[in-house]
C-alpha cells in the first residue's frame, strides 16, 4: 500500500474485528475501521482528508505487547477475559460469548512506515495518550505531589461516565 494519508490523528469507527495470524506465527487482532476524517487540532472536528477510507489496525499479541493490547482493549470497553471472544467464529467454536466492538468510535494515529523497503501507512489506536511508553510513577513522588498540589477545597460534582472519545460537554467529535 502506498502512503495516502498525511501523518496525524483521525476520527474513525470500528466496523469489524477478528483474530488472525502474522507471518511470524503470532496471534493478531485485526480491527477494520471506517475513517471519518483527519482531526483538525484547532476545532477537534474531523475534516475531509481520509473520510470514507477503510483502514486496519493490527495488534500482535506477544510477551512484549500483551499488556499494551489489554490496555487498548480496556479503553475500547472490551469486557472479555480472553482473545477468542473478539472473533465471532472462534467464540462460537470455543463456546464463549462474542463481544462485538463494531460501532465503537475511536481515534487513530497514522504515521509513515515501510515494509520490505516499500513506504506504507501505519495505523494505531490513539487511546492511551498517543502511544507514548511512559514509566510508572513512584508512590512516594505521588504522595509528595498530593501534599504539595492536591485539591484544596470541595470537590466538584462527579461527572457521569461517558463513552470513549466523548467530550466533557457530552458531545461526540464526529
Beta strands, then each sheet from edge to edge (+ up, - down):
strand 1: 8-21
strand 2: 27-38
strand 3: 54-61
strand 4: 105-115
strand 5: 118-125
sheet 1: 3+ 2- 1+ 4- 5+
end
